[in-house]
C-alpha cells in the first residue's frame, strides 16, 4: 500500500511518518513544498524527510503521480482544503489533520468533494482510539453510567509556538486554543453521543498567559448544549507551562445518573528521577494512539474496534470550535441550529 | 476573664448554636475543643443529642431562640439556608456576634438585609466558607498571593460527592439552592478570592431528583465565571449517585506556572473496604479539622483578636455569584453580576 504525506507543517507529520514505518506493507512518499525554515535545528522539506528517513517528492502533484492509495494532510489548518480537494480529484482516500478546516464553508466543501469523488475522508482524532475511551463507551453501553447528564473535559497543553509559529497565526490556524484544543474532546463527545448535534455554544477566552507574545487566545472555556440536553464543558487552554516535562493531556469526566466515569488519556506514566541528569522523568506506556489511528484508516483494524472520525463527524466538532470562537467574540451564547 | 491586651478568653464564651444537624454537630465538636460552654436550640427539638454527646457536660439544650439569644455571647447558625436570614437578623438585633454557615442566604437582597442588621448593631457576621481553612486551599491561596504563578488566567475547580439525602431540604431548590449554590458556593468564593470580582456567569444545572431526595438522586452543574480582570474560571459540582466518593480538585494556571490538586491523589491513608458510606463530607481526619481552624479564628475575632480571613462582604459576593448561576441555569442566559 502506498501512502503520501502532504506537508510537514503540522508537528504530527513526523510522528505519522514514524508510525507508518511500523505498519506492515506500507510505502511512504512525503512532500513539503511550502515548507521553509530559517532554523537548521528545525528543518522542513527534503532536509526533514532525510532526517526522518522517508522518500521525498518535490511537489504535491508528484505524490499523486506516484499513485498513492491514501494521503495524509498535515498542512496548516487553513490549507487543508486545497489538498483534500486535490486528493478527491485524484480519487485518493484522505486522512486530514484536525481541525478539519478553519471555516464551515471550507469544511463543507471538503466533505462534499470527497463524497462526490467517492473517496473516504477521515479526520485525525487519535484520542478516540484510547482504551480508556473504549472503557467509557463500554460503561455507557452497559447501562452502568445511566443517563449521561454532564461531560467535562480538559485538553491543556503548552503554547504550540516555537518552530511551528503558524499554530498561533489567526489566519493559518483559524484561531488559538479554542480552535486547537476544543475539537479533541468535542470529537469524543460526538462519538459518545452518536453524532448528536450541538445546538448551543458559550465560550469565554483570554490571552492573559501570553499577553504581548502571541495575538490569539491562549485560555478558553467552552460550554456546549447538545440536542438531547447533555451539557459539556471543555477547558481548551494552552495552560501547561512551557517548561513542564509533560506536554499536557486529555482528561474527561462523564457524569451519569448511575455513575461517574473518568478517563485520563495521558496519565499512564512511569515516573522516576534520573540522578545523572538530575531531572524527573515520566515515561508513557499504554495506548499508541497515532499507530491505532493509522492502522484503522489504512488497514481497517484497531485494537478497540474504533473507527476514524469521518468528514461529517469532523464537520460537527469543527462547528463546536467555530461556535466557540464566535461566542468568545460576542460574549453571548451562540445558537448552532 | 480579660487578657492583658483587652481580649477575652475564647474558653469563657457561651456559644449559642442554632440547629442540631450534621453541620451543627461538626461545629459543636470544634467548639468543644475550644472549651467553651454551648447552648443548643433546634427547631426539631434535637438539641438534646448534642448535649448528650458532650460527656464533659458543657453543652445544654435550650428551649427557644429567645432563650439562646439571652444567654449566648456569640451565635453560630447551622440551620437550613432558607432560615438563616431571620435567625441572623434576630441575633444581630440582640447585638450578638455571628458565625453563619455558608451560603449566608440564597439571594443578594436577603443577604444584604443580614449584613445591614449586623452593621446597625455593630456586630460581626462571618460566613462559614470553610474551604478557605482546608490546608490544600490555604497553600493555593498563599502561593497565588505570593505571586508564585503570576496572576491567575484560567482556573478550574471540581467538587464531587454523593447526593445529600440525609435531610430533605437539600433537594428543595427554594430552601438550599441545590448543588449550584449549596455545594458550589465554596468554589465560587475561592475563585473570586484568587482571581478577583466576578462580572459574568454562565451556568447549566442538570438534576434528576424528586424531593425529598432518595438515594439515586443526581445533580450536576457546570459554571463558567468571567472575572473583572479577564480571567476565566470553570466550576463543576456533582452530587452523584450512591457510592460516589467525596473528592475535590483544582488547577489554577497563570503566566508563571500552575498549581494543581486532586484529593483522590493525595490520600495519606486509605483503607480498602466494601462500598463506602455516603460521600457527602470531606475526610478531614488526616489534618487538624478545618472546621476547628475556622471556628477558632472566628472565636478569637469575637474575643477581640484579629479579623478572620473571610467576612460578611465575602459571603455576600459568593451569594451574588450563586444567585447569578441559578438564574443563568434557569433562563439559559449569560448573567452579568452587578455590585
Interface residues (C-beta under 8 A of the other chain):
Chain A: X146 X147 X149 X150 X152 X154 X156 X202 X204 X205 X206 X208 X209 X210 X211 X218 X219 X220 X221 X223 X225 X229 X231 X233 X235 X237 X239 X240 X241 X244 X253 X255 X256 X257 X258 X259 X260 X331 X332 X333
Chain B: X151 X153 X154 X156 X158 X160 X200 X202 X204 X206 X208 X216 X218 X220 X221 X222 X224 X226 X229 X230 X231 X232 X233 X234 X236 X238 X240 X241 X244 X251 X253 X254 X255 X256 X257 X258 X332 X333 X334
